[in-house]
């Protein structure tokens, strides 16, 4: 699943690409999302005035005062088409033709890319925004867990209330993190991934943050010492910032038929690297399931 760094990368790209652009039509390809006419009523003739984000949710602010929400969930992907060029972000569709052309599958499931060179829309396209000048934004989603919906200011406020602290905003302080973790019996990995605690961290970055902080993912959140919490606090900011700098694990640059992928995948230290050597101690990286999700860690470095 695209996490904070991936959605933030998409948000930044969309800010450059679609903010200020007028929507001339909407195509809803999947009835699960709703009726075309309901989207059209609000969107057609409207402009995107800002691209915002909370956690993993993308919020496109409309000039008319409403908001178009896009959540990519497990397998959602956004592709912006600007004449010849495609810009993709979100889940990857690894396909055979891509692999045959020698484009390596990036590390990490829930990873981005695109059916590069493939025609859009494809059978996974659920929603299309058409902008003036022939530009298009495609929302593709193989498993259809993602959503697109229109909300007003009040509904948006209710949704925002359900999210915890944004880890890259000033409100994320060491004192706040201590407060979040204090007395909690759940493991630290699950605590970091709970969107009502901290918004935007998922499976990839929880493992990476805990590795950077040298804390074992199974430790009860409330059992951590003050220095350990301080290390997690620093690691959270450092890992997420570094991932954004590299456009996330699950994001591509402008993709052409040669297919570029998100850079951060190369920098993952433990995520989906079980059996490989720890870059710090040379020990073997292990994986285990916590609440049904894979956790990756070094049993020697992480206490
Ligand atoms: Zn190690």
py3Dmol code that shows the C-alpha trace and the ligand (Angstrom):
import py3Dmol

protein = """\
ATOM      1  CA  UNK A   1       0.000   0.000   0.000  1.00  0.00           C
ATOM      2  CA  UNK A   2       1.238   3.480  -0.781  1.00  0.00           C
ATOM      3  CA  UNK A   3       2.173   5.137   2.510  1.00  0.00           C
ATOM      4  CA  UNK A   4       2.869   8.716   3.531  1.00  0.00           C
ATOM      5  CA  UNK A   5       5.987   9.227   1.369  1.00  0.00           C
ATOM      6  CA  UNK A   6       4.305   7.819  -1.731  1.00  0.00           C
ATOM      7  CA  UNK A   7       1.096   9.807  -1.319  1.00  0.00           C
ATOM      8  CA  UNK A   8       3.095  12.923  -0.488  1.00  0.00           C
ATOM      9  CA  UNK A   9       5.101  12.421  -3.682  1.00  0.00           C
ATOM     10  CA  UNK A  10       1.870  12.108  -5.646  1.00  0.00           C
ATOM     11  CA  UNK A  11       0.502  15.207  -3.930  1.00  0.00           C
ATOM     12  CA  UNK A  12       3.562  17.246  -4.855  1.00  0.00           C
ATOM     13  CA  UNK A  13       3.443  16.074  -8.447  1.00  0.00           C
ATOM     14  CA  UNK A  14      -0.259  16.736  -8.761  1.00  0.00           C
ATOM     15  CA  UNK A  15       0.245  20.193  -7.291  1.00  0.00           C
ATOM     16  CA  UNK A  16       2.469  20.962 -10.266  1.00  0.00           C
ATOM     17  CA  UNK A  17       0.303  19.171 -12.798  1.00  0.00           C
ATOM     18  CA  UNK A  18      -3.360  19.738 -12.032  1.00  0.00           C
ATOM     19  CA  UNK A  19      -3.729  22.619  -9.608  1.00  0.00           C
ATOM     20  CA  UNK A  20      -5.388  25.467 -11.457  1.00  0.00           C
ATOM     21  CA  UNK A  21      -6.614  23.187 -14.240  1.00  0.00           C
ATOM     22  CA  UNK A  22     -10.213  23.072 -15.277  1.00  0.00           C
ATOM     23  CA  UNK A  23     -12.056  19.767 -15.316  1.00  0.00           C
ATOM     24  CA  UNK A  24     -14.004  19.389 -18.525  1.00  0.00           C
ATOM     25  CA  UNK A  25     -15.459  15.925 -17.982  1.00  0.00           C
ATOM     26  CA  UNK A  26     -15.504  12.912 -15.703  1.00  0.00           C
ATOM     27  CA  UNK A  27     -15.776   9.239 -16.568  1.00  0.00           C
ATOM     28  CA  UNK A  28     -16.768   6.829 -13.825  1.00  0.00           C
ATOM     29  CA  UNK A  29     -15.914   3.344 -15.070  1.00  0.00           C
ATOM     30  CA  UNK A  30     -16.787   1.523 -11.867  1.00  0.00           C
ATOM     31  CA  UNK A  31     -20.307   1.801 -10.497  1.00  0.00           C
ATOM     32  CA  UNK A  32     -19.000   0.977  -7.011  1.00  0.00           C
ATOM     33  CA  UNK A  33     -17.661   4.536  -6.873  1.00  0.00           C
ATOM     34  CA  UNK A  34     -21.021   6.080  -7.723  1.00  0.00           C
ATOM     35  CA  UNK A  35     -22.832   7.653 -10.645  1.00  0.00           C
ATOM     36  CA  UNK A  36     -21.039   9.663 -13.292  1.00  0.00           C
ATOM     37  CA  UNK A  37     -23.753  12.324 -13.138  1.00  0.00           C
ATOM     38  CA  UNK A  38     -23.214  12.893  -9.408  1.00  0.00           C
ATOM     39  CA  UNK A  39     -19.512  13.439  -9.899  1.00  0.00           C
ATOM     40  CA  UNK A  40     -20.094  15.532 -13.027  1.00  0.00           C
ATOM     41  CA  UNK A  41     -22.473  17.880 -11.252  1.00  0.00           C
ATOM     42  CA  UNK A  42     -19.720  18.999  -8.883  1.00  0.00           C
ATOM     43  CA  UNK A  43     -16.615  18.492 -10.976  1.00  0.00           C
ATOM     44  CA  UNK A  44     -17.362  19.619 -14.514  1.00  0.00           C
ATOM     45  CA  UNK A  45     -16.341  23.228 -14.990  1.00  0.00           C
ATOM     46  CA  UNK A  46     -14.672  23.232 -11.592  1.00  0.00           C
ATOM     47  CA  UNK A  47     -10.969  23.724 -10.946  1.00  0.00           C
ATOM     48  CA  UNK A  48      -8.587  21.979  -8.589  1.00  0.00           C
ATOM     49  CA  UNK A  49      -7.372  24.733  -6.289  1.00  0.00           C
ATOM     50  CA  UNK A  50      -4.995  22.695  -4.101  1.00  0.00           C
ATOM     51  CA  UNK A  51      -3.713  19.172  -3.548  1.00  0.00           C
ATOM     52  CA  UNK A  52      -3.544  18.266   0.130  1.00  0.00           C
ATOM     53  CA  UNK A  53      -2.915  15.116   2.103  1.00  0.00           C
ATOM     54  CA  UNK A  54      -3.680  13.643   5.458  1.00  0.00           C
ATOM     55  CA  UNK A  55      -2.051  10.315   6.244  1.00  0.00           C
ATOM     56  CA  UNK A  56      -2.449   8.232   3.111  1.00  0.00           C
ATOM     57  CA  UNK A  57      -5.497  10.141   1.895  1.00  0.00           C
ATOM     58  CA  UNK A  58      -5.189  12.551  -1.004  1.00  0.00           C
ATOM     59  CA  UNK A  59      -7.470  15.588  -0.839  1.00  0.00           C
ATOM     60  CA  UNK A  60      -8.065  17.605  -3.996  1.00  0.00           C
ATOM     61  CA  UNK A  61      -9.579  20.908  -3.051  1.00  0.00           C
ATOM     62  CA  UNK A  62     -12.060  22.253  -5.559  1.00  0.00           C
ATOM     63  CA  UNK A  63     -12.481  25.915  -6.357  1.00  0.00           C
ATOM     64  CA  UNK A  64     -16.211  25.550  -5.650  1.00  0.00           C
ATOM     65  CA  UNK A  65     -15.558  24.730  -1.984  1.00  0.00           C
ATOM     66  CA  UNK A  66     -15.886  20.946  -2.069  1.00  0.00           C
ATOM     67  CA  UNK A  67     -13.193  18.285  -1.961  1.00  0.00           C
ATOM     68  CA  UNK A  68     -12.417  15.267  -4.086  1.00  0.00           C
ATOM     69  CA  UNK A  69     -10.904  12.542  -1.921  1.00  0.00           C
ATOM     70  CA  UNK A  70      -8.777   9.785  -3.391  1.00  0.00           C
ATOM     71  CA  UNK A  71      -7.606   6.852  -1.305  1.00  0.00           C
ATOM     72  CA  UNK A  72      -5.414   4.356  -3.134  1.00  0.00           C
ATOM     73  CA  UNK A  73      -5.640   1.646  -0.444  1.00  0.00           C
ATOM     74  CA  UNK A  74      -3.860  -1.579  -1.410  1.00  0.00           C
ATOM     75  CA  UNK A  75      -3.679  -1.463  -5.178  1.00  0.00           C
ATOM     76  CA  UNK A  76      -4.756   1.993  -6.303  1.00  0.00           C
ATOM     77  CA  UNK A  77      -2.676   3.951  -8.738  1.00  0.00           C
ATOM     78  CA  UNK A  78      -2.902   7.410 -10.253  1.00  0.00           C
ATOM     79  CA  UNK A  79      -1.568   8.084 -13.698  1.00  0.00           C
ATOM     80  CA  UNK A  80      -1.423  11.571 -15.123  1.00  0.00           C
ATOM     81  CA  UNK A  81      -1.275  11.725 -18.868  1.00  0.00           C
ATOM     82  CA  UNK A  82       0.124  14.817 -20.437  1.00  0.00           C
ATOM     83  CA  UNK A  83       0.144  14.162 -24.145  1.00  0.00           C
ATOM     84  CA  UNK A  84       2.990  11.660 -24.627  1.00  0.00           C
ATOM     85  CA  UNK A  85       4.152  11.430 -21.046  1.00  0.00           C
ATOM     86  CA  UNK A  86       2.760   9.446 -18.190  1.00  0.00           C
ATOM     87  CA  UNK A  87       3.321  10.165 -14.537  1.00  0.00           C
ATOM     88  CA  UNK A  88       2.325   7.344 -12.238  1.00  0.00           C
ATOM     89  CA  UNK A  89       2.104   6.864  -8.539  1.00  0.00           C
ATOM     90  CA  UNK A  90       0.630   4.346  -6.178  1.00  0.00           C
ATOM     91  CA  UNK A  91       0.462   0.640  -6.606  1.00  0.00           C
ATOM     92  CA  UNK A  92       2.511  -1.173  -9.152  1.00  0.00           C
ATOM     93  CA  UNK A  93       1.107  -3.461 -11.746  1.00  0.00           C
ATOM     94  CA  UNK A  94       3.962  -5.828 -12.310  1.00  0.00           C
ATOM     95  CA  UNK A  95       3.248  -7.398 -15.613  1.00  0.00           C
ATOM     96  CA  UNK A  96       5.039  -9.879 -17.732  1.00  0.00           C
ATOM     97  CA  UNK A  97       5.719  -7.636 -20.655  1.00  0.00           C
ATOM     98  CA  UNK A  98       7.454  -5.282 -18.265  1.00  0.00           C
ATOM     99  CA  UNK A  99       9.559  -8.021 -16.744  1.00  0.00           C
ATOM    100  CA  UNK A 100      10.435  -9.343 -20.190  1.00  0.00           C
ATOM    101  CA  UNK A 101      11.720  -5.940 -21.144  1.00  0.00           C
ATOM    102  CA  UNK A 102      14.138  -6.201 -18.268  1.00  0.00           C
ATOM    103  CA  UNK A 103      12.425  -3.777 -15.920  1.00  0.00           C
ATOM    104  CA  UNK A 104      13.067  -5.201 -12.479  1.00  0.00           C
ATOM    105  CA  UNK A 105      10.147  -5.627 -10.139  1.00  0.00           C
ATOM    106  CA  UNK A 106      10.697  -3.182  -7.324  1.00  0.00           C
ATOM    107  CA  UNK A 107      11.030  -4.463  -3.832  1.00  0.00           C
ATOM    108  CA  UNK A 108       7.897  -4.347  -1.822  1.00  0.00           C
ATOM    109  CA  UNK A 109       4.369  -5.250  -2.617  1.00  0.00           C
ATOM    110  CA  UNK A 110       1.865  -2.506  -2.846  1.00  0.00           C
ATOM    111  CA  UNK A 111       4.382  -0.881  -5.009  1.00  0.00           C
ATOM    112  CA  UNK A 112       3.695   1.392  -7.788  1.00  0.00           C
ATOM    113  CA  UNK A 113       4.571   1.589 -11.376  1.00  0.00           C
ATOM    114  CA  UNK A 114       2.421   1.350 -14.359  1.00  0.00           C
ATOM    115  CA  UNK A 115       1.539  -0.792 -17.230  1.00  0.00           C
ATOM    116  CA  UNK A 116       4.138   1.121 -19.060  1.00  0.00           C
ATOM    117  CA  UNK A 117       3.484   1.504 -22.702  1.00  0.00           C
ATOM    118  CA  UNK A 118       0.076   0.025 -22.094  1.00  0.00           C
ATOM    119  CA  UNK A 119      -2.957   1.893 -23.281  1.00  0.00           C
ATOM    120  CA  UNK A 120      -5.066   3.821 -20.848  1.00  0.00           C
ATOM    121  CA  UNK A 121      -7.763   3.447 -19.803  1.00  0.00           C
ATOM    122  CA  UNK A 122      -7.265  -0.254 -19.145  1.00  0.00           C
ATOM    123  CA  UNK A 123      -9.544  -2.800 -17.510  1.00  0.00           C
ATOM    124  CA  UNK A 124      -8.498  -1.604 -14.046  1.00  0.00           C
ATOM    125  CA  UNK A 125      -9.354   2.029 -14.698  1.00  0.00           C
ATOM    126  CA  UNK A 126     -12.160   3.055 -12.362  1.00  0.00           C
ATOM    127  CA  UNK A 127     -12.246   6.807 -12.728  1.00  0.00           C
ATOM    128  CA  UNK A 128     -10.962   9.434 -15.164  1.00  0.00           C
ATOM    129  CA  UNK A 129     -10.739  13.184 -14.827  1.00  0.00           C
ATOM    130  CA  UNK A 130     -10.368  14.991 -18.123  1.00  0.00           C
ATOM    131  CA  UNK A 131      -8.756  18.401 -18.006  1.00  0.00           C
ATOM    132  CA  UNK A 132      -8.630  21.164 -20.540  1.00  0.00           C
ATOM    133  CA  UNK A 133      -5.856  20.655 -23.067  1.00  0.00           C
ATOM    134  CA  UNK A 134      -6.329  16.893 -23.376  1.00  0.00           C
ATOM    135  CA  UNK A 135      -4.717  16.064 -20.036  1.00  0.00           C
ATOM    136  CA  UNK A 136      -6.129  13.208 -18.024  1.00  0.00           C
ATOM    137  CA  UNK A 137      -5.879  11.713 -14.572  1.00  0.00           C
ATOM    138  CA  UNK A 138      -6.596   7.989 -14.384  1.00  0.00           C
ATOM    139  CA  UNK A 139      -7.415   6.131 -11.200  1.00  0.00           C
ATOM    140  CA  UNK A 140      -6.623   2.443 -11.692  1.00  0.00           C
ATOM    141  CA  UNK A 141      -7.170  -0.151  -9.020  1.00  0.00           C
ATOM    142  CA  UNK A 142      -6.961  -3.923  -9.523  1.00  0.00           C
ATOM    143  CA  UNK A 143      -8.573  -4.982  -6.276  1.00  0.00           C
ATOM    144  CA  UNK A 144     -10.979  -2.056  -5.978  1.00  0.00           C
ATOM    145  CA  UNK A 145     -10.405  -1.299  -2.302  1.00  0.00           C
ATOM    146  CA  UNK A 146      -9.584   2.320  -3.054  1.00  0.00           C
ATOM    147  CA  UNK A 147     -12.140   5.066  -3.417  1.00  0.00           C
ATOM    148  CA  UNK A 148     -12.862   8.419  -4.964  1.00  0.00           C
ATOM    149  CA  UNK A 149     -15.506  10.587  -3.404  1.00  0.00           C
ATOM    150  CA  UNK A 150     -16.724  14.130  -3.073  1.00  0.00           C
ATOM    151  CA  UNK A 151     -17.205  15.641   0.360  1.00  0.00           C
ATOM    152  CA  UNK A 152     -17.978  19.067   1.755  1.00  0.00           C
ATOM    153  CA  UNK A 153     -16.045  20.975   4.409  1.00  0.00           C
ATOM    154  CA  UNK A 154     -17.973  19.413   7.313  1.00  0.00           C
ATOM    155  CA  UNK A 155     -17.541  15.837   6.082  1.00  0.00           C
ATOM    156  CA  UNK A 156     -13.864  16.489   5.494  1.00  0.00           C
ATOM    157  CA  UNK A 157     -13.450  17.780   9.047  1.00  0.00           C
ATOM    158  CA  UNK A 158     -15.063  14.596  10.379  1.00  0.00           C
ATOM    159  CA  UNK A 159     -12.719  12.455   8.318  1.00  0.00           C
ATOM    160  CA  UNK A 160      -9.673  14.472   9.405  1.00  0.00           C
ATOM    161  CA  UNK A 161     -10.674  14.017  13.049  1.00  0.00           C
ATOM    162  CA  UNK A 162     -10.173  10.297  12.749  1.00  0.00           C
ATOM    163  CA  UNK A 163      -6.533  10.721  11.874  1.00  0.00           C
ATOM    164  CA  UNK A 164      -3.737  10.992  14.394  1.00  0.00           C
ATOM    165  CA  UNK A 165      -0.722  13.257  14.273  1.00  0.00           C
ATOM    166  CA  UNK A 166       1.039  13.966  10.999  1.00  0.00           C
ATOM    167  CA  UNK A 167       4.597  12.798  11.660  1.00  0.00           C
ATOM    168  CA  UNK A 168       6.267  15.509   9.593  1.00  0.00           C
ATOM    169  CA  UNK A 169       4.301  18.402  11.057  1.00  0.00           C
ATOM    170  CA  UNK A 170       5.431  20.428  14.107  1.00  0.00           C
ATOM    171  CA  UNK A 171       2.659  18.835  16.219  1.00  0.00           C
ATOM    172  CA  UNK A 172       4.623  15.586  16.121  1.00  0.00           C
ATOM    173  CA  UNK A 173       6.805  16.122  19.177  1.00  0.00           C
ATOM    174  CA  UNK A 174       8.680  13.704  21.377  1.00  0.00           C
ATOM    175  CA  UNK A 175       6.267  14.512  24.205  1.00  0.00           C
ATOM    176  CA  UNK A 176       3.301  13.628  21.969  1.00  0.00           C
ATOM    177  CA  UNK A 177       4.870  10.369  20.886  1.00  0.00           C
ATOM    178  CA  UNK A 178       5.538   9.445  24.524  1.00  0.00           C
ATOM    179  CA  UNK A 179       1.913  10.178  25.318  1.00  0.00           C
ATOM    180  CA  UNK A 180       0.727   7.994  22.423  1.00  0.00           C
ATOM    181  CA  UNK A 181       2.836   5.003  23.465  1.00  0.00           C
ATOM    182  CA  UNK A 182       2.562   5.255  27.235  1.00  0.00           C
ATOM    183  CA  UNK A 183       0.834   2.291  28.876  1.00  0.00           C
ATOM    184  CA  UNK A 184       0.000   0.589  25.568  1.00  0.00           C
ATOM    185  CA  UNK A 185       0.170  -3.193  25.516  1.00  0.00           C
ATOM    186  CA  UNK A 186       0.046  -3.531  21.746  1.00  0.00           C
ATOM    187  CA  UNK A 187       3.343  -4.008  19.966  1.00  0.00           C
ATOM    188  CA  UNK A 188       5.243  -0.963  18.800  1.00  0.00           C
ATOM    189  CA  UNK A 189       4.872  -1.821  15.127  1.00  0.00           C
ATOM    190  CA  UNK A 190       1.079  -1.918  15.343  1.00  0.00           C
ATOM    191  CA  UNK A 191       1.121   1.264  17.435  1.00  0.00           C
ATOM    192  CA  UNK A 192       3.085   3.100  14.734  1.00  0.00           C
ATOM    193  CA  UNK A 193       0.718   1.826  12.044  1.00  0.00           C
ATOM    194  CA  UNK A 194      -2.462   2.803  13.882  1.00  0.00           C
ATOM    195  CA  UNK A 195      -3.707   5.742  11.819  1.00  0.00           C
ATOM    196  CA  UNK A 196      -5.487   7.208  14.834  1.00  0.00           C
ATOM    197  CA  UNK A 197      -2.126   7.538  16.605  1.00  0.00           C
ATOM    198  CA  UNK A 198       0.097   8.707  13.787  1.00  0.00           C
ATOM    199  CA  UNK A 199      -1.151   9.249  10.247  1.00  0.00           C
ATOM    200  CA  UNK A 200       0.545   7.756   7.216  1.00  0.00           C
ATOM    201  CA  UNK A 201       2.855   4.995   8.444  1.00  0.00           C
ATOM    202  CA  UNK A 202       2.181   1.534   7.037  1.00  0.00           C
ATOM    203  CA  UNK A 203       3.946  -1.774   6.839  1.00  0.00           C
ATOM    204  CA  UNK A 204       7.001  -0.668   4.886  1.00  0.00           C
ATOM    205  CA  UNK A 205       7.945   2.343   6.980  1.00  0.00           C
ATOM    206  CA  UNK A 206       7.051   0.823  10.353  1.00  0.00           C
ATOM    207  CA  UNK A 207       9.660  -1.885   9.739  1.00  0.00           C
ATOM    208  CA  UNK A 208      12.211   0.622   8.469  1.00  0.00           C
ATOM    209  CA  UNK A 209      11.684   3.055  11.353  1.00  0.00           C
ATOM    210  CA  UNK A 210      12.053   0.334  13.979  1.00  0.00           C
ATOM    211  CA  UNK A 211      15.194  -0.957  12.334  1.00  0.00           C
ATOM    212  CA  UNK A 212      16.658   2.559  12.303  1.00  0.00           C
ATOM    213  CA  UNK A 213      15.699   2.936  15.975  1.00  0.00           C
ATOM    214  CA  UNK A 214      17.109  -0.532  16.852  1.00  0.00           C
ATOM    215  CA  UNK A 215      13.838  -1.559  18.492  1.00  0.00           C
ATOM    216  CA  UNK A 216      12.263  -4.968  17.932  1.00  0.00           C
ATOM    217  CA  UNK A 217       8.782  -4.713  16.346  1.00  0.00           C
ATOM    218  CA  UNK A 218       7.202  -7.109  18.847  1.00  0.00           C
ATOM    219  CA  UNK A 219       7.983  -4.991  21.911  1.00  0.00           C
ATOM    220  CA  UNK A 220       4.890  -3.732  23.749  1.00  0.00           C
ATOM    221  CA  UNK A 221       4.641   0.003  23.012  1.00  0.00           C
ATOM    222  CA  UNK A 222       4.350   0.861  26.695  1.00  0.00           C
ATOM    223  CA  UNK A 223       7.514  -1.071  27.597  1.00  0.00           C
ATOM    224  CA  UNK A 224       9.909   1.170  25.695  1.00  0.00           C
ATOM    225  CA  UNK A 225      12.473   3.215  27.596  1.00  0.00           C
ATOM    226  CA  UNK A 226      12.711   6.974  27.162  1.00  0.00           C
ATOM    227  CA  UNK A 227      15.867   6.674  25.015  1.00  0.00           C
ATOM    228  CA  UNK A 228      14.127   4.091  22.809  1.00  0.00           C
ATOM    229  CA  UNK A 229      11.111   6.339  22.292  1.00  0.00           C
ATOM    230  CA  UNK A 230      13.481   9.188  21.474  1.00  0.00           C
ATOM    231  CA  UNK A 231      15.214   7.027  18.874  1.00  0.00           C
ATOM    232  CA  UNK A 232      11.888   6.034  17.310  1.00  0.00           C
ATOM    233  CA  UNK A 233      10.886   9.686  17.232  1.00  0.00           C
ATOM    234  CA  UNK A 234      14.045  10.695  15.372  1.00  0.00           C
ATOM    235  CA  UNK A 235      13.913   7.640  13.098  1.00  0.00           C
ATOM    236  CA  UNK A 236      10.297   8.334  12.110  1.00  0.00           C
ATOM    237  CA  UNK A 237      11.141  11.779  10.844  1.00  0.00           C
ATOM    238  CA  UNK A 238      14.428  10.765   9.245  1.00  0.00           C
ATOM    239  CA  UNK A 239      13.084   7.684   7.436  1.00  0.00           C
ATOM    240  CA  UNK A 240       9.962   9.426   6.114  1.00  0.00           C
ATOM    241  CA  UNK A 241      11.873  12.510   5.004  1.00  0.00           C
ATOM    242  CA  UNK A 242      14.480  10.430   3.264  1.00  0.00           C
ATOM    243  CA  UNK A 243      11.788   8.377   1.540  1.00  0.00           C
ATOM    244  CA  UNK A 244      10.051  11.513   0.268  1.00  0.00           C
ATOM    245  CA  UNK A 245      13.378  12.821  -0.970  1.00  0.00           C
ATOM    246  CA  UNK A 246      13.670   9.649  -3.036  1.00  0.00           C
ATOM    247  CA  UNK A 247      10.036   9.872  -4.191  1.00  0.00           C
ATOM    248  CA  UNK A 248       8.994   6.953  -2.026  1.00  0.00           C
ATOM    249  CA  UNK A 249       9.283   3.260  -2.455  1.00  0.00           C
ATOM    250  CA  UNK A 250       6.307   3.009  -4.652  1.00  0.00           C
ATOM    251  CA  UNK A 251       6.538   5.808  -7.065  1.00  0.00           C
ATOM    252  CA  UNK A 252       7.939   6.451 -10.452  1.00  0.00           C
ATOM    253  CA  UNK A 253       9.131   9.482 -12.216  1.00  0.00           C
ATOM    254  CA  UNK A 254       7.722  10.275 -15.561  1.00  0.00           C
ATOM    255  CA  UNK A 255       7.487   6.852 -16.966  1.00  0.00           C
ATOM    256  CA  UNK A 256       8.246   6.062 -20.518  1.00  0.00           C
ATOM    257  CA  UNK A 257       8.736   2.712 -22.151  1.00  0.00           C
ATOM    258  CA  UNK A 258      12.046   2.305 -20.332  1.00  0.00           C
ATOM    259  CA  UNK A 259      10.208   2.540 -17.013  1.00  0.00           C
ATOM    260  CA  UNK A 260      11.769   4.229 -14.040  1.00  0.00           C
ATOM    261  CA  UNK A 261      10.817   3.250 -10.556  1.00  0.00           C
ATOM    262  CA  UNK A 262      10.681   4.894  -7.147  1.00  0.00           C
ATOM    263  CA  UNK A 263      14.163   5.241  -5.765  1.00  0.00           C
ATOM    264  CA  UNK A 264      13.650   4.446  -2.134  1.00  0.00           C
ATOM    265  CA  UNK A 265      13.220   0.714  -2.760  1.00  0.00           C
ATOM    266  CA  UNK A 266      17.002   0.450  -3.035  1.00  0.00           C
ATOM    267  CA  UNK A 267      17.380   2.105   0.350  1.00  0.00           C
ATOM    268  CA  UNK A 268      15.076  -0.224   2.251  1.00  0.00           C
ATOM    269  CA  UNK A 269      17.155  -1.892   4.930  1.00  0.00           C
ATOM    270  CA  UNK A 270      14.850  -4.656   6.153  1.00  0.00           C
ATOM    271  CA  UNK A 271      11.488  -4.533   4.396  1.00  0.00           C
ATOM    272  CA  UNK A 272      11.056  -7.749   2.395  1.00  0.00           C
ATOM    273  CA  UNK A 273      14.760  -8.470   2.814  1.00  0.00           C
ATOM    274  CA  UNK A 274      14.401 -11.539   5.003  1.00  0.00           C
ATOM    275  CA  UNK A 275      17.344 -13.906   4.528  1.00  0.00           C
ATOM    276  CA  UNK A 276      19.598 -11.066   3.426  1.00  0.00           C
ATOM    277  CA  UNK A 277      22.463  -9.643   5.460  1.00  0.00           C
ATOM    278  CA  UNK A 278      21.947  -6.786   7.872  1.00  0.00           C
ATOM    279  CA  UNK A 279      24.043  -3.873   6.648  1.00  0.00           C
ATOM    280  CA  UNK A 280      25.053  -3.026  10.213  1.00  0.00           C
ATOM    281  CA  UNK A 281      25.989  -6.336  11.864  1.00  0.00           C
ATOM    282  CA  UNK A 282      26.068  -8.822   8.983  1.00  0.00           C
ATOM    283  CA  UNK A 283      23.452 -10.991  10.684  1.00  0.00           C
ATOM    284  CA  UNK A 284      20.482 -12.427   8.826  1.00  0.00           C
ATOM    285  CA  UNK A 285      17.307 -10.362   8.548  1.00  0.00           C
ATOM    286  CA  UNK A 286      14.214 -12.161   9.734  1.00  0.00           C
ATOM    287  CA  UNK A 287      10.521 -11.771   9.155  1.00  0.00           C
ATOM    288  CA  UNK A 288       7.548 -12.645  11.270  1.00  0.00           C
ATOM    289  CA  UNK A 289       3.835 -12.014  11.151  1.00  0.00           C
ATOM    290  CA  UNK A 290       2.380  -9.468  13.518  1.00  0.00           C
ATOM    291  CA  UNK A 291      -1.390  -9.035  13.344  1.00  0.00           C
ATOM    292  CA  UNK A 292      -1.327 -10.749   9.976  1.00  0.00           C
ATOM    293  CA  UNK A 293       1.219  -8.361   8.474  1.00  0.00           C
ATOM    294  CA  UNK A 294       4.863  -9.093   7.751  1.00  0.00           C
ATOM    295  CA  UNK A 295       7.382  -7.463  10.063  1.00  0.00           C
ATOM    296  CA  UNK A 296      11.023  -7.375   9.036  1.00  0.00           C
ATOM    297  CA  UNK A 297      13.857  -6.876  11.495  1.00  0.00           C
ATOM    298  CA  UNK A 298      17.402  -7.743  12.443  1.00  0.00           C
ATOM    299  CA  UNK A 299      17.296 -10.020  15.496  1.00  0.00           C
ATOM    300  CA  UNK A 300      20.789  -8.888  16.488  1.00  0.00           C
ATOM    301  CA  UNK A 301      20.562  -5.109  16.107  1.00  0.00           C
ATOM    302  CA  UNK A 302      17.010  -4.670  17.328  1.00  0.00           C
ATOM    303  CA  UNK A 303      16.333  -5.199  21.017  1.00  0.00           C
TER     304      UNK A 303
END
"""
ligand_1 = """\
1
ZN
Zn 21.921 -6.266 12.409
"""
view = py3Dmol.view(width=600, height=400)
view.addModel(protein, "pdb")
view.setStyle({"model": 0}, {"cartoon": {"style": "trace"}})
view.addModel(ligand_1, "xyz")
view.setStyle({"model": 1}, {"stick": {}})
view.zoomTo()
view.show()
